[in-house]
Amino acid sequence: MKHGIVKFVSVMTGLLVTAGPLQAVPVSVSGDFALIAPPASVMPGALESSTTGWAFAEQQNVRLASDLMVDALLPGGAAGAITAGTTINSFFLHFDPLGDSNAAADVETVTGSLTFSTPIIGVIWGGLPCAQCPPSSLFLDSSDYLGDPGVLYPTGGLGRGLETEEFYARNGTQDFLTFSPDFMTVSVSMSALPRHSDQLRIITRLPEPGTLWLMSLGLICLGARRVF
């Protein structure tokens, strides 16, 4: 099972926050990550880059009909469930290096961070591993219903999750996540062979109704013009 140790550290960022929809959209990315519109596919070979990890919004304002299993439930960090009835936003991070090599010398790495306007409450990275790898929780597969309806996902595919265990250090593909103390920012290091991809689903909580009203008022005040 792709558990590993999830570290919690202070993340210092100099990120630009821009006004947008009153949901927990990523307000900024840094490092090797780029925000894009939902692509047609994140199947192997469909969205390749050896230098960039692609982030996009999935389904938003979803009220969970059943418990959602995650590999790290925040703030504790252990695997667990986001309970039914919670209203969440879902986001996806994808890295698929160019090529088709399975040689350790061809491992590619991207690092960066994503910052949100509301706290991250869970992250999902478990996918079907190789026969010699530690067993997987398959939480990515079971949470693909949160994906964008226009995106083709590799449900049931090999190598789609993160490899956080020490087992993967031997070939250079071990992945790492860290969170800021307020859980608004996740920093990720993804290392993958060109034959495989690394994928991560990030779950954030929606603002409370009162918070939304205050955010709306703030945006109105920012947009007001002085006429006297």
N, C-alpha and C positions, 0 to 999 in steps of 0.2 A: 504494500500500500504506500502510495507516494506521500508519506507524512512529512518526514524531515523535521528540522527545527525552524520555526518561524521566529525571526528576531524582531524586536521592537526597539528602534533607535530614533533619536531626534534627527529629522531630515531638514537641512537648511536649504531653502530654495529661493531663487530670485525670479519668481514666475509672474507673468502678467495675467491678471484676472480681468476678464471681460464680461460685460453684461450679456445675458442670454436668457433662454426660457427658464421659468421658475421651477426647474427640476434639477436633479443632481447631475447635470451634464459635466463632463470633464472641463474644468475651466482653464486648464493648462497642461501641457506635457513638456518634458525636458529630455535632454540627452538624445538617444537614438530613436525615440518614439515619435510618431506623427499621427495626428487625428485625421481620419478620412470618413467619408460617407460609407454606410454599409456596402461592402463589395458584393459581387454576384456569388462568390465562392471563396471559402477558406479551406478547400480540399488541397491535398498535397500537390504542389506545382502550380496552383492557380494564382497565388499572390506571393511571389518570391522576391526576396531582397536579402542580400548578405549584410546589409548595413542598417536596415530600418525595421523596427517592430511597428505594426499597424494597429491602432486603437480605434474602436468605433462603438457607438451607442447601439444597444439592442432594444428589447422591449422596455418601455417606461411605464411607470405608474401601475404596476402589476400587483394586485392583491392575491397573495398566495392561497391557493385552494387547499394545499397540503403542505406538510413540512418540507423544507428544501435542505437537503444534505450538502454540507460544504466541507472542504478540507481544512479550513481554518475559520472558526467562528470567533469573531472579535467582540470584546477585547481579550478574551482568554488565549486564543490562538490554537486551541485543540480542535479536532474534527467534531462536528456537531450539526445541529439542525436549526435553521431559521424557522420559527414556528408559523404554522398556518394562520392566515389573517393579517400577517405583516405586509405592508405595501412597500414595494421595492422598485429600484431601477437596476437594469442589468447592462454591463459593458464588457467588451471583449478585447483581448490583446493577443496578437498573432505574429509569430516570427517563423519564416520558412526560408532558409538560405538557398541561394541559387545552386543548381546542380543535382547530382544523384550519387554522390560519394558516400561511402560508409566508413572511410578511413579517419582515425582519430586526428590525423594531421590536418584534416579539412574542416574541423569544428569551427563554427563562427559564433561570435558573441555580440549581443547588443545589450546596452544598459540605459536606464532612464527612469523617469518617474511620471506618475499621473496624479493630479490634484483635483479633488472634487469639492462641491459646495456643501455637501452634507457627508457625515461620516460613513466610511466603509464598514459594513457589518459582517461581511463574509467573502472569502475568495475560494474559487473552485479550480483545481488543476489536475485532478485524477483522471487519467485515460488509460486505455488498454496498453500494457507494456509488451516487450518481447518475451519469448519463452524463458530466457535466462534472467529476466529482470524481476525485481520484487513485485508481488501482486498489486493490482490497482483497485481503487475504490470505484472507478468508473463514474464518478460524480459529474464529469463533463457530459458524458453521454446522457445521463438521467436529467440534466438541467438544460438540454438543448431546446426544450420547449420555450425557454426564455429568449432564444435567439431571434434575430430579425427574420421575418417570414420570407424575405427575398434572398436570403443568404443560404448557400448550400454548405452544410457542416459535415465533417468526416465522422459521423456517429459510428462507433464500433471500429474505428481505424486505429492502426498501430502508431504509437509514438506521438500522440497529439497533445499530451499533457506536459506539465513541468516535471523534471526529475530532481527532487530536492534531497534525496538520501545520499549519504556518503558513498554508497555503492557506485554512483555515477561519476565520482571524482576521478576514477582511474582512467577514464577516456576523455575527461575534460568537458562532460556535458551536464555537470551538476548545476542546478539553477537555485537562485536565492531571491527571497522577498524580505523587505523591511518596511516598517510603517512608522509614520510620524506619531508623536504622543497623542495627538488629537484624532488620529485615524482618518484624517482628511487626505493624506498623501500616501501612496504606495510606491516604493522604489523597487525595481525588478532588474535582475541580471538573468538573461536567457542565453544559454549556450546549446547549440543544436548541430547535428550532422546534416549535411545537405539532403540526405534521404528522408529526414524526419522534420516535423515542425514542433514548436512549443506554443501552447495555447493556454490562456488564463481567462477565467470569467470573474468579474469583480461585481459585487453586489453592494449597493448603497441604499440607505434608508431615505425615504422622502421627507422633506421638511414638514414639521407640524403645521396645521392650518394657520395658526397665529404667526408662525415664522414666515410663511408665504406672504401673508398680508403685510408684514413689516418689510420684507424684501421688495414687494411691489411698491410700497410707499417710498422706499429709499430710491428706487429707480425713477419714480415720478419726480421726486425732488431733484435728482441728478439731472433730469432732462428739462427741468423748468428753466425758463429764461427770465432774467431780470428786466423789467420794462419801466422802472421808475428810478 
